[in-house]
Amino acid sequence: QVQLEESGGGLVQPGGSLRLSCAASGTIFSWYSMGWYYQFPGKERELVATITRAGAVNYGASVKGRFTISSDNSKNTVYLQMDSLKPEDTAVYYCNVDRAVLPGSPYGIELWGKGTLVTVSS
């Protein structure tokens, strides 16, 4: 059974930085992309950033230039470096793996972490 283990959330002051990590435990043969989404109260999850196994990145408009996504494919781990944080970045951040090929799931499935809270406040 594969689980996504997120870490790095917490409280930070405006203008500060945080680094989120997400490691997939268990057996994953391959995946198409890993990434982060955030969810504000009462709203649907929105894209923060994704990175494909080949290294192509995509960012949500509100974080472009401030956040940097990276991955360690050999460890099935994705990172999100968040700089110049703003109060409006406050949300629960969810790790995502798209088209994960697992034992018994040859066609690829989508995986989600449980979320980690990021609070930007003075």
C-alpha positions in Angstrom: 0.0 0.0 0.0 1.4 3.4 -1.0 1.1 6.4 1.2 2.2 10.0 0.7 3.9 11.4 3.7 3.9 15.2 3.8 6.1 17.4 6.1 7.3 20.9 6.5 4.1 22.9 7.1 3.7 25.3 9.9 3.5 29.0 10.9 5.6 31.6 9.2 5.7 35.3 9.0 4.9 37.2 5.8 8.0 37.4 3.6 9.3 34.2 5.1 10.1 30.8 3.6 9.0 27.2 4.1 10.0 24.0 2.4 7.4 21.2 2.0 8.4 17.6 1.4 6.3 14.6 0.2 7.7 11.1 0.1 5.8 8.2 -1.4 6.2 5.1 0.7 5.6 1.6 -0.7 6.2 0.2 -4.1 5.6 2.5 -7.1 6.9 1.3 -10.5 6.5 4.7 -12.1 4.5 7.9 -12.1 3.8 10.7 -14.6 4.0 13.7 -12.3 4.1 14.8 -8.7 2.9 18.0 -7.3 1.2 20.2 -4.8 -2.3 21.6 -4.6 -3.8 23.9 -2.0 -7.3 24.3 -0.7 -8.8 27.3 0.9 -11.8 27.0 3.2 -15.0 26.5 1.2 -13.2 26.2 -2.1 -11.9 23.4 -4.3 -8.3 22.4 -4.5 -6.1 24.5 -6.8 -2.8 23.9 -8.5 0.3 25.1 -6.8 2.9 23.3 -8.9 3.6 20.0 -10.6 6.7 18.4 -12.0 6.8 15.5 -14.4 9.2 12.6 -14.2 11.0 14.2 -17.1 11.4 17.4 -15.2 8.8 19.7 -16.8 7.3 22.1 -14.3 4.0 23.9 -14.1 3.0 26.6 -11.6 -0.2 28.2 -10.6 -0.3 31.9 -11.5 -0.3 33.2 -7.9 2.9 31.4 -6.9 5.0 31.7 -10.1 8.3 33.4 -9.3 8.0 32.7 -5.5 7.7 28.9 -5.3 10.0 26.3 -6.7 9.1 22.6 -7.1 11.7 19.9 -7.4 11.8 16.1 -7.1 14.1 13.2 -6.4 12.8 10.5 -8.7 14.9 7.8 -7.1 13.2 8.5 -3.8 9.7 9.2 -5.2 9.9 12.5 -3.3 8.7 16.0 -4.3 9.7 19.2 -2.6 8.2 22.7 -2.7 10.3 25.6 -1.7 8.1 28.5 -0.8 9.6 32.0 -0.6 8.2 35.4 -0.1 5.2 33.9 1.5 2.0 36.0 1.8 -1.0 35.7 4.1 -3.1 34.7 1.1 -0.9 31.6 0.8 -2.4 30.3 4.0 -4.1 27.0 3.1 -3.9 23.2 3.5 -1.3 21.9 1.0 -1.9 18.5 -0.5 0.7 16.3 -2.2 -0.4 14.6 -5.4 1.0 11.8 -7.6 -0.6 11.5 -11.0 -0.8 8.2 -12.9 1.1 6.2 -10.3 1.7 2.6 -11.5 1.5 0.3 -8.5 1.5 -3.5 -8.1 -2.0 -4.6 -9.2 -2.8 -1.1 -10.8 -1.1 -1.2 -14.2 -3.0 1.6 -15.7 -2.0 4.2 -13.2 -4.0 5.9 -10.4 -4.0 9.2 -8.7 -2.7 9.5 -5.1 -3.3 12.2 -2.5 -1.7 13.0 0.8 -3.6 14.0 3.9 -2.5 17.6 3.7 -0.3 19.9 5.7 -1.3 23.3 7.0 0.7 26.3 6.0 -0.2 29.5 7.9 1.3 32.8 7.0 0.7 35.4 9.7 2.5 38.0 11.8 
